[in-house]
Amino acid sequence: MLHQAQPGLFDRVRRLTSRRVELGVRGWSAVVLVLVAFVVVIQIVSQAYGIHGPVDLLAHDFVGRPGIGEIKIAGLVLALVCMPARLRWWTLGAVVLLEAIWNLQRLIVGNPATVGNGILFGLVGIGLFAFWRLNGAEQSATLKAVGLGLMMPIMGRVGDAWLVLSAKANPTVLDEYVEVADRALGSPSWAMGRIVSDSAVLTELLSKVYVYLPVGAAIIAFFQLRHVAREGFPRHHIVRTFLVIGMLGPIIYFVFPVVGPTYAFGHEQMGAGWVDVWPWVTPHITEPVAVYFDQGIARNCMPSLHTAWATCILLHGLRGSAASKVFGSVWFVCTVAATLGFGFHYAIDILAGVVFTLTLEAALTRPEIGWTRLRMGVVAGGATVFAGLLLVTRLAAVPLSTSGAGGAVLLLAPVLIMAIAFLFVERPELVSVGQRPGGPTIPPRLLRERSRA
């Protein structure tokens, strides 16, 4: 008598992790409580260092002059896209009216107009309306839309607190190591900085792309989520990765503090830099060391989270329509050009940001397939490449800069290999991930259908 082969450990893990889990009211309540606890912890730590925490900053955004209006606009766009169609115009109208009232009183007393108060109160108001007056699927869709919309400004303010804490916790920075190691790639920030500095058009264009990155993400979210009120949320979308990047990325700032070439070697902050040579002259450093730097400047370069988020926009854009593909590609190229051209990052920061996102996306993409051996290997490999970039920069900056093309290959090859490995996770039909012990291969068409389930 023939016995069917028992599934192995990896196959059981794959099947278990491929299941869709519906959180329900208790599940979503638990998620909200975890996020609130996270914000409260950052607030407590901020107060211990004598700085404004996310709760202070959010309170000021509600009743004072709000900051970072772009991220609030992105949150509003995201919420409008995800909520039921019949509520969109009412919500938008309420937000516009509230913004007009707030800015009218600003203009009366002679202050310039801005945006933010009306968006925040409008989103909270529609959330309360949904909680008390709506029910069923419409209530659930509206509350999720409002939650996603508010997550953008909330995590933005958490990020602001992270940035200040990174400076308070790290009096010294590692810019000399990164600058020397970056010479293996031809010091791209210096080269791109000269190009951007000489072009007013490029400066204007790239500055808009850099500042409005949250809006770029919201546009890709529109392509992905515009039907969620009717069809439900897909299992994976750009907002998931975007928020995970924002929560995990700043942790690296405390491990590898870097301020960027325009601060360390330029004149972005007068009197703070060591020498004022960026982008015209490469500094003369033969033996890099960790050096004290003004603690009013955030240590937010390694990895480049702007590049990480732009990579997220690129990857999710490539999954959509032709317009989505073009938009994501252009936004990615312009963001990389801006981060280098304005001297906010070194090239190695850019590579680290790309690997960071590829690793997270490898863990999050195609959830219907579960955690296969391939996915585990790619995530572990991405973490190894990321750690390797930091270690080789810290421990072998001088050999990298003096090894000619070999240094560039050592930095670029692992990133390219990681990109190719990610492709196999993203496109499982390229490998036999659908092969089951004793069973047929899952057809690519079925895999694609399950990803939309």
Beta strands, then each sheet from edge to edge (+ up, - down):
strand 1: 172-173
strand 2: 291-292
sheet 1: 1+ 2-
end
